[in-house]
Amino acid sequence: MKPDWSLVKLRVCWGEVPAPGDELVFASGRRYQVLGVKGRTLRCLVIPKSEPPNQDGRTLCWRWAPRKRKARA
């Protein structure tokens, strides 16, 4: 798990792709601010739990999906 204020990449597995400025909130309380979108890949900033909630964009409840790795030949 990356520390607060780190840049991370997340990928949308299904559903609507959030827009830059939206905030993703996971069940664990972990929060991510979407900085950029390229296809289904999100470039995000890890937001500390102590920071106030997002005022500019939407706040979306998000969840993790298992990562499907391709088998090596």
Contacts in CASP RR format, 6 or more apart in sequence:
PFRMAT RR
TARGET T0000
AUTHOR 0000-0000-0000
METHOD contacts of the structure
MODEL  1
MKPDWSLVKLRVCWGEVPAPGDELVFASGRRYQVLGVKGRTLRCLVIPKS
EPPNQDGRTLCWRWAPRKRKARA
1 30 0 8 1.000
2 8 0 8 1.000
2 46 0 8 1.000
3 46 0 8 1.000
4 46 0 8 1.000
4 47 0 8 1.000
4 48 0 8 1.000
5 45 0 8 1.000
5 46 0 8 1.000
5 48 0 8 1.000
6 45 0 8 1.000
6 46 0 8 1.000
7 35 0 8 1.000
7 43 0 8 1.000
7 44 0 8 1.000
7 45 0 8 1.000
7 46 0 8 1.000
8 32 0 8 1.000
8 43 0 8 1.000
8 44 0 8 1.000
8 45 0 8 1.000
8 46 0 8 1.000
9 41 0 8 1.000
9 42 0 8 1.000
9 43 0 8 1.000
9 44 0 8 1.000
10 24 0 8 1.000
10 32 0 8 1.000
10 41 0 8 1.000
10 42 0 8 1.000
10 44 0 8 1.000
11 40 0 8 1.000
11 41 0 8 1.000
11 42 0 8 1.000
12 18 0 8 1.000
12 40 0 8 1.000
12 41 0 8 1.000
12 42 0 8 1.000
13 65 0 8 1.000
14 65 0 8 1.000
17 37 0 8 1.000
17 39 0 8 1.000
17 40 0 8 1.000
17 42 0 8 1.000
18 24 0 8 1.000
18 34 0 8 1.000
18 37 0 8 1.000
18 42 0 8 1.000
18 58 0 8 1.000
18 60 0 8 1.000
19 34 0 8 1.000
19 37 0 8 1.000
19 57 0 8 1.000
19 58 0 8 1.000
20 34 0 8 1.000
20 35 0 8 1.000
20 36 0 8 1.000
20 37 0 8 1.000
21 33 0 8 1.000
21 34 0 8 1.000
21 35 0 8 1.000
21 54 0 8 1.000
21 56 0 8 1.000
21 57 0 8 1.000
22 33 0 8 1.000
22 34 0 8 1.000
22 54 0 8 1.000
22 57 0 8 1.000
22 58 0 8 1.000
22 59 0 8 1.000
22 60 0 8 1.000
23 31 0 8 1.000
23 32 0 8 1.000
23 33 0 8 1.000
23 34 0 8 1.000
23 47 0 8 1.000
23 53 0 8 1.000
23 54 0 8 1.000
23 57 0 8 1.000
23 58 0 8 1.000
23 59 0 8 1.000
23 60 0 8 1.000
24 31 0 8 1.000
24 32 0 8 1.000
24 34 0 8 1.000
24 42 0 8 1.000
24 44 0 8 1.000
24 60 0 8 1.000
24 62 0 8 1.000
25 31 0 8 1.000
25 59 0 8 1.000
25 60 0 8 1.000
25 61 0 8 1.000
25 62 0 8 1.000
26 32 0 8 1.000
26 62 0 8 1.000
26 63 0 8 1.000
26 64 0 8 1.000
27 61 0 8 1.000
27 63 0 8 1.000
29 49 0 8 1.000
30 46 0 8 1.000
30 49 0 8 1.000
31 46 0 8 1.000
31 47 0 8 1.000
31 48 0 8 1.000
31 49 0 8 1.000
31 51 0 8 1.000
32 42 0 8 1.000
32 44 0 8 1.000
32 45 0 8 1.000
32 46 0 8 1.000
32 47 0 8 1.000
32 62 0 8 1.000
33 44 0 8 1.000
33 45 0 8 1.000
33 47 0 8 1.000
33 54 0 8 1.000
34 42 0 8 1.000
34 43 0 8 1.000
34 44 0 8 1.000
35 43 0 8 1.000
35 44 0 8 1.000
35 45 0 8 1.000
36 42 0 8 1.000
36 43 0 8 1.000
36 44 0 8 1.000
37 43 0 8 1.000
53 59 0 8 1.000
END
